[in-house]
Amino acid sequence: MGVGHTQPFSRAADNVGMRMLLLLICVGAAACTKTNPNSCCTTAEQCSAVGLKDVTACNSGNVCDPYGACVKPQCSASTDCTSPDAPICLGGLCVAKCTADTDCNGRPGTPYCAADGQCVACLEDSECTADKPVCDSGDHACRGCVADAECASGICLEAPGTCTDSSAVVFLRADGSDAGTCTADAPCATFNYAFTQLSSQRDVIHLIGTEFNVGDNTVSLPNRSVYIDGERTEIRRQMAGPVFTQASNGSTIFSRVTLGSESYTNDAFAQSRGELELYEVTVPVRFTMTGGTLELARSAITGRHSLSCTTGGTINMHDSTGDCFFLTTDCNVTLERNRFETTSKVLAGQGSGVLTVENNVIVSTDYFTDAMSLGGLPGSKVRFNTFVNLSGVDMGAVSLSCNSNTDATSNVIAWHSSSTPSCAMRYSLFDSVVGLQPGTGNQVGDAATFFVDIENGDFRLAPNSPAKGKGEPNLDVMTDIEGNPRPNPGGGAPDVGAYESP
């Protein structure tokens, strides 16, 4: 009987235990599906990736990172993001790419979001300023105009890189008519008439077409500021004498024109006073100065004709090319970042002028002509130039002659000449034809090892060039012929010659 009484009790206990076990299983299952308070997602795609059913926000004060974790905010503005790999503050996190212009708030100078997710300076021209009116399609940075087609008015002033409104322009064309106000639709025919239309609000003359004949008489530039802009226009005169003269104290800028023609024997210019700038201008015939200031930028003096300067004129030629002969007496001349390829002497200076020749390449194929002769006052400088003669003849021409007052340093002399340069040079590299010259830091070597490709005119330094790191340190020449920093890397000695290697 005792056994019979225990069976119902055991069966009941088993039922209770089973219910308890089922309850524990249910509780455990519920615990497994409960949301982790440190998990989050902001999009359906992210939710699927981290195993959440719906978009899930973080607790107050935290933000959801790309991995679905709730973290403390990294930033409140893009200025808080210091890593170049994640420079943009988006949703409290520093990220690599923007999605809208508002993501670029706090990014100085780059307030717009480009299609590639980068914060940029501009997306269209209207977001640029008057001094840099064009939004470059490549790097989305504002820059100066370089062609008429980049301006709404169709007139780009290339020297300053600005667009000008057509209302500020006097138009000139070979078949025009000297009547009215010289508009684009009714241009005038002569410079002299165009000058009468100039004012303080209208100071640009635009030449329409590729050829313009000034007639029988020289054009005298006015005693005012004027910009003369062309369309690669050749301005010529068939009679003897210069095409233009500047005898007043005016200031004139020429751009995108050719001054004179090799087909005629007249001169391009005669300047005695005032200021003259040539920007993207070709000068194929002689230019004479007896005073005033001349600047040549991104221009070309061609045809081996001379540019002569006397009695106190000033010439500054930079970022240009030439096949020419500078003859100066009592003038100040600065030649910087130019390339001269000539069969004549490049520069002969004498008298009281100060001559500065820095970061130029001077190339000749003539085996009997000297390259440069300088006789300026103390303060004249010949620094970081590359002299190369490609005649292949052991010649007697001198690469450089100057007096004891000239500061000559850090030049490459690959002139293929046995004649000793008369300048006292320092930190310069000489070819084996002339041999090692006396002076601090000078070297000698085989010219074939100096450059990337001497035969084809690439005078950048070869990887193992003896010119590397051997220039005079601590000078004030901070860039090379291409505008690259000198020295590179900073803190060391610069390279010898016109080019600084990266």
C-alpha positions in Angstrom: 0.0 0.0 0.0 2.9 2.3 0.7 4.2 1.9 -2.7 0.8 2.5 -4.2 0.5 5.8 -2.3 3.8 7.2 -3.6 3.2 6.8 -7.3 0.7 9.7 -7.6 3.0 12.0 -5.7 6.0 11.2 -7.9 3.9 11.7 -11.0 2.8 15.1 -9.8 6.3 16.2 -8.9 7.4 15.2 -12.4 4.7 17.4 -13.9 5.8 20.4 -11.8 9.5 19.9 -12.8 8.5 19.7 -16.4 6.6 22.9 -16.2 9.6 24.6 -14.4 11.9 23.4 -17.1 9.7 24.7 -19.9 9.4 28.0 -18.1 13.2 28.3 -17.8 13.6 27.4 -21.5 11.0 30.1 -22.4 12.8 32.7 -20.2 16.1 31.8 -21.8 14.7 32.1 -25.3 13.3 35.5 -24.5 16.7 36.6 -23.1 18.4 35.5 -26.4 16.2 37.8 -28.5 16.4 40.9 -26.3 18.1 43.9 -28.0 21.7 44.6 -27.0 21.7 48.2 -25.8 25.1 48.8 -27.4 23.9 47.8 -30.9 22.4 50.1 -33.4 21.6 50.7 -37.0 20.6 53.7 -39.1 19.6 52.1 -42.4 17.9 48.9 -43.4 21.1 47.7 -45.0 23.1 48.3 -41.8 20.4 46.7 -39.7 20.5 43.5 -41.8 24.3 43.5 -41.5 24.3 43.7 -37.7 21.3 41.4 -37.2 18.7 44.0 -36.1 15.1 43.9 -37.3 14.4 47.6 -37.4 16.3 50.9 -37.3 17.6 51.2 -33.8 18.9 54.3 -32.2 21.5 54.6 -29.4 20.8 55.8 -26.0 21.0 59.6 -25.5 24.4 61.0 -25.9 25.9 58.2 -28.1 26.0 57.8 -31.9 25.9 54.8 -34.2 29.2 54.0 -35.9 29.5 52.1 -39.3 29.9 48.8 -37.5 26.6 49.1 -35.6 28.1 50.0 -32.3 27.0 52.8 -30.0 30.0 55.0 -29.3 30.6 58.5 -27.9 30.6 61.3 -30.5 33.9 62.1 -32.1 33.1 65.6 -33.3 30.6 68.4 -33.5 32.1 70.1 -36.6 34.7 69.2 -39.2 37.3 71.3 -37.5 37.3 68.6 -34.8 38.4 66.0 -37.3 42.2 66.1 -37.6 42.9 62.9 -39.5 43.4 63.4 -43.3 41.8 60.0 -43.8 38.6 61.1 -42.1 38.3 64.9 -42.3 34.5 65.4 -42.3 32.2 65.4 -39.3 29.0 63.6 -40.2 26.5 62.5 -37.5 29.0 63.0 -34.8 31.6 60.8 -36.5 34.7 61.7 -38.4 34.3 60.2 -41.9 36.2 60.1 -45.2 33.4 61.4 -47.5 30.6 64.0 -47.5 27.1 63.4 -48.8 25.8 67.0 -48.9 27.2 70.6 -48.7 26.1 70.8 -45.1 28.6 68.0 -44.3 31.3 70.4 -45.3 30.4 73.1 -42.8 33.4 74.1 -40.8 35.8 73.2 -43.5 37.6 76.5 -44.3 37.8 77.2 -48.0 36.0 74.0 -49.0 32.3 74.5 -48.3 30.9 72.3 -51.2 30.4 68.5 -51.5 31.6 67.1 -54.8 30.3 64.0 -56.5 33.3 61.9 -55.3 32.5 62.8 -51.6 35.2 65.4 -51.2 34.7 68.8 -49.7 35.9 71.3 -52.4 36.2 75.1 -52.9 33.6 75.2 -55.7 31.3 73.3 -58.0 30.5 76.0 -60.6 31.9 79.4 -61.6 29.3 81.4 -59.7 30.8 80.2 -56.5 34.2 81.8 -57.3 35.4 85.4 -56.9 36.2 88.1 -59.4 40.0 87.6 -59.1 39.7 83.9 -59.6 36.5 83.5 -61.6 36.8 80.0 -63.0 35.9 76.8 -61.1 38.4 74.2 -62.4 36.6 71.0 -63.4 39.5 68.9 -62.3 40.2 69.8 -58.7 37.2 72.0 -58.1 39.3 75.0 -57.1 38.8 78.6 -58.2 41.5 79.9 -60.5 42.1 82.7 -63.0 40.8 82.4 -66.5 43.3 81.3 -69.3 41.1 81.7 -72.4 38.3 83.9 -73.6 35.8 81.0 -73.8 36.0 80.6 -70.0 34.3 84.0 -69.5 30.6 84.8 -69.9 31.6 88.0 -71.7 34.0 86.1 -74.0 36.9 88.4 -72.8 39.6 87.0 -70.5 42.4 89.2 -69.4 45.1 86.6 -69.2 47.7 88.5 -67.3 45.6 88.9 -64.1 43.4 86.0 -65.0 40.2 87.9 -64.7 37.1 88.1 -66.9 36.0 91.6 -67.9 32.5 92.7 -68.9 32.1 93.7 -72.6 31.0 97.2 -71.5 34.6 97.8 -70.4 36.0 96.8 -73.8 36.8 98.8 -76.9 36.8 96.4 -79.9 39.2 96.7 -82.8 39.2 94.7 -86.1 41.2 95.1 -89.3 38.0 95.6 -91.4 36.3 97.8 -88.8 35.1 101.4 -89.1 36.3 104.4 -87.1 32.9 105.5 -86.1 30.6 105.1 -83.1 31.8 103.6 -79.8 33.7 100.5 -81.1 31.4 97.7 -79.8 31.8 94.0 -80.5 29.2 94.3 -83.3 30.7 97.5 -84.8 34.4 97.5 -84.0 36.7 100.4 -85.0 39.6 100.1 -87.4 42.6 101.9 -85.9 44.4 102.2 -82.6 44.3 105.9 -82.6 40.5 106.0 -82.8 40.3 103.2 -80.2 42.3 105.3 -77.8 39.7 108.1 -78.0 37.1 105.7 -76.6 39.1 104.8 -73.5 38.0 106.0 -70.1 38.4 105.0 -66.4 35.5 102.5 -66.9 36.6 101.3 -70.3 40.3 100.6 -70.3 40.6 97.4 -72.5 41.2 97.2 -76.2 40.4 93.8 -77.7 41.7 92.8 -81.2 39.4 90.6 -83.1 41.1 88.2 -85.6 44.6 86.9 -86.1 46.1 89.7 -88.2 46.2 93.5 -87.8 48.2 96.0 -89.8 48.7 99.4 -88.0 49.2 101.2 -91.3 52.1 103.4 -92.3 52.7 105.2 -89.0 54.1 104.0 -85.7 51.4 103.8 -82.9 52.2 105.9 -79.9 50.7 104.5 -76.7 48.6 106.9 -74.6 49.6 108.4 -71.3 47.2 106.2 -69.4 46.6 102.7 -68.2 45.4 100.4 -71.0 45.2 96.6 -71.6 45.6 95.5 -75.2 44.3 91.9 -75.7 44.3 89.8 -78.8 43.3 86.4 -80.2 46.9 85.4 -81.0 46.8 88.4 -83.2 49.9 89.4 -85.2 50.2 93.2 -85.1 52.6 94.4 -87.8 53.7 97.4 -89.8 54.9 97.2 -93.4 56.8 100.5 -93.3 60.2 101.1 -91.6 60.3 101.9 -87.9 58.8 100.4 -84.8 55.2 99.1 -84.6 54.7 100.8 -81.2 56.4 103.4 -79.1 55.9 104.3 -75.5 57.3 107.7 -74.8 54.8 108.7 -72.1 54.5 107.6 -68.4 51.5 105.4 -69.3 51.2 101.8 -68.3 50.3 99.2 -71.0 49.8 95.5 -70.9 49.8 93.4 -74.1 48.5 89.8 -74.0 48.1 87.1 -76.6 49.6 89.0 -79.5 52.7 89.0 -81.7 54.5 92.3 -81.9 55.9 92.7 -85.4 56.5 90.2 -88.1 59.7 88.5 -89.4 58.4 89.2 -92.9 59.2 92.9 -92.5 62.4 94.6 -91.3 60.8 97.0 -88.9 61.2 96.9 -85.1 58.6 95.7 -82.6 58.9 98.4 -80.1 60.7 101.5 -79.0 60.3 102.3 -75.3 61.8 105.3 -73.5 59.4 105.8 -70.6 56.5 104.3 -68.7 55.6 100.7 -67.8 55.1 97.9 -70.3 54.1 94.3 -69.6 54.1 91.5 -72.2 52.1 88.4 -71.2 51.9 85.5 -73.6 53.4 87.7 -76.3 55.7 86.7 -79.1 58.4 89.2 -80.2 60.0 88.1 -83.4 61.9 91.3 -84.2 64.0 93.9 -82.4 63.0 95.6 -79.2 64.7 98.8 -78.1 64.6 100.4 -74.7 66.2 103.8 -73.6 64.2 103.9 -70.4 61.1 102.7 -68.6 60.3 99.3 -67.2 59.6 96.2 -69.2 58.2 92.9 -67.9 58.0 89.8 -70.0 56.0 86.8 -68.6 55.1 83.6 -70.3 56.4 85.2 -73.5 58.8 84.3 -76.3 61.5 86.4 -78.0 62.2 84.6 -81.2 64.3 84.8 -84.4 67.6 85.7 -82.7 66.8 89.4 -82.7 68.1 91.5 -80.0 66.5 93.3 -77.1 68.7 96.3 -76.3 68.5 98.5 -73.3 70.4 101.6 -72.4 70.4 104.6 -70.0 68.6 103.3 -67.0 65.9 101.0 -68.3 64.7 98.0 -66.3 63.9 94.5 -67.7 62.3 91.6 -65.8 61.9 88.4 -67.9 60.5 85.3 -66.3 58.8 82.0 -67.1 59.5 82.7 -70.8 61.6 81.4 -73.7 64.0 83.1 -76.0 66.4 82.8 -79.0 67.7 86.2 -78.5 70.5 88.5 -77.5 70.2 91.0 -74.6 72.5 93.9 -75.0 72.4 96.2 -71.9 74.3 99.3 -70.9 73.5 100.9 -67.5 70.2 98.9 -67.2 68.9 96.6 -64.5 68.1 93.2 -65.9 66.5 90.2 -64.1 66.2 86.8 -65.9 64.4 84.2 -63.9 62.9 80.7 -64.8 63.5 81.1 -68.5 64.8 78.7 -71.2 67.1 80.1 -73.9 67.9 78.1 -76.9 70.2 80.1 -79.2 73.2 80.2 -81.4 74.1 83.7 -80.2 75.2 85.2 -76.9 72.2 85.4 -74.5 73.3 88.4 -72.4 76.0 91.1 -72.6 75.7 93.6 -69.8 78.0 96.4 -69.0 78.1 99.8 -67.2 76.3 100.6 -64.0 73.4 98.1 -64.1 72.7 95.3 -61.7 72.2 91.9 -63.4 70.3 89.0 -61.8 70.3 85.6 -63.6 68.7 82.8 -61.6 67.0 79.5 -62.4 67.5 79.6 -66.2 68.5 77.0 -68.8 70.9 78.3 -71.5 71.3 75.9 -74.4 73.5 76.5 -77.5 74.5 74.4 -80.5 77.1 76.9 -81.7 80.7 76.1 -80.9 82.3 79.5 -81.1 79.9 81.9 -79.3 80.1 82.8 -75.6 77.0 82.4 -73.5 76.9 85.3 -71.1 79.1 88.3 -70.3 78.3 90.3 -67.2 79.9 93.5 -66.0 77.4 94.9 -63.6 77.8 96.7 -60.3 78.2 94.9 -57.0 74.9 93.0 -56.4 74.8 91.2 -59.7 74.0 87.5 -59.3 74.3 84.4 -61.4 72.8 81.5 -59.4 71.3 78.1 -60.1 71.6 78.2 -63.8 72.2 75.3 -66.3 74.6 76.1 -69.2 74.6 73.4 -71.9 76.3 73.3 -75.3 75.3 70.6 -77.7 77.7 71.3 -80.5 79.8 68.2 -79.7 82.9 70.2 -80.5 85.7 70.8 -78.1 85.5 74.6 -78.5 86.9 77.8 -77.1 83.7 79.7 -76.3 83.3 80.8 -72.7 80.1 79.8 -70.8 80.2 82.7 -68.4 82.4 85.8 -67.9 81.9 88.4 -65.3 83.9 90.7 -62.9 84.9 90.0 -59.4 81.8 91.8 -58.1 79.4 89.1 -59.4 78.0 86.5 -57.0 78.2 83.3 -59.1 77.2 80.1 -57.3 75.5 76.7 -57.8 75.6 76.7 -61.6 75.9 73.6 -63.9 78.5 74.2 -66.6 78.2 71.6 -69.3 79.5 73.9 -72.0 81.9 71.5 -73.7 84.6 74.1 -73.8 88.2 74.1 -72.6 88.1 77.9 -72.0 88.0 78.6 -68.3 85.0 80.7 -67.1 86.3 84.0 -65.9 83.8 84.2 -63.0 84.9 83.1 -59.5 82.3 80.4 -58.9 81.3 78.4 -55.8 79.4 75.2 -55.4 79.2 74.7 -59.2 79.5 71.5 -61.3 81.8 71.6 -64.3 82.1 69.1 -67.2 85.3 67.2 -67.7 86.2 69.3 -70.8 87.0 72.4 -68.8 87.9 70.5 -65.6 87.6 71.3 -62.0 87.7 75.1 -61.3 89.0 76.7 -58.1 86.4 77.8 -55.5 84.5 76.5 -52.5 82.3 73.4 -53.1 83.1 73.1 -56.9 82.9 69.7 -58.6 83.8 68.1 -61.9 82.2 65.2 -63.8 81.1 63.6 -67.0 78.3 65.7 -68.5 76.6 62.5 -69.6 75.8 61.8 -66.0 74.3 65.1 -65.1 70.9 65.1 -66.7 67.9 62.8 -67.5 68.4 63.0 -71.3 71.0 65.6 -72.5 70.6 64.5 -76.2 66.9 65.3 -76.2 67.0 68.4 -74.1 65.8 67.1 -70.8 68.0 68.9 -68.3 66.4 67.7 -65.2 68.8 66.0 -62.9 69.5 62.2 -63.4 68.8 60.0 -60.4 72.5 59.7 -59.6 73.5 63.2 -60.8 76.6 64.7 -59.0 74.6 67.9 -58.9 72.1 66.6 -56.3 72.4 68.2 -52.9 75.7 70.0 -53.7 74.4 73.6 -54.1 75.2 76.4 -51.7 73.0 76.2 -48.6 71.0 78.9 -47.0 70.5 81.2 -50.0 67.4 83.1 -50.7 66.5 81.3 -54.0 63.6 79.3 -52.6 62.2 77.7 -55.8 63.6 76.2 -59.0 62.8 76.9 -62.7 59.5 75.0 -62.4 58.5 76.6 -59.1 59.3 73.5 -57.1 60.6 74.2 -53.5 64.3 74.5 -53.1 65.9 72.7 -51.3 63.9 69.6 -51.4 63.7 68.2 -48.7 63.9 71.3 -46.7 66.8 71.8 -44.3 69.4 70.3 -46.6 71.6 71.6 -49.3 69.9 72.5 -52.7 70.7 70.9 -56.0 73.1 72.6 -58.4 71.6 74.1 -61.6 68.1 75.2 -62.7 66.2 72.1 -61.5 65.6 70.8 -58.0 64.9 67.1 -57.8 61.9 65.8 -55.8 
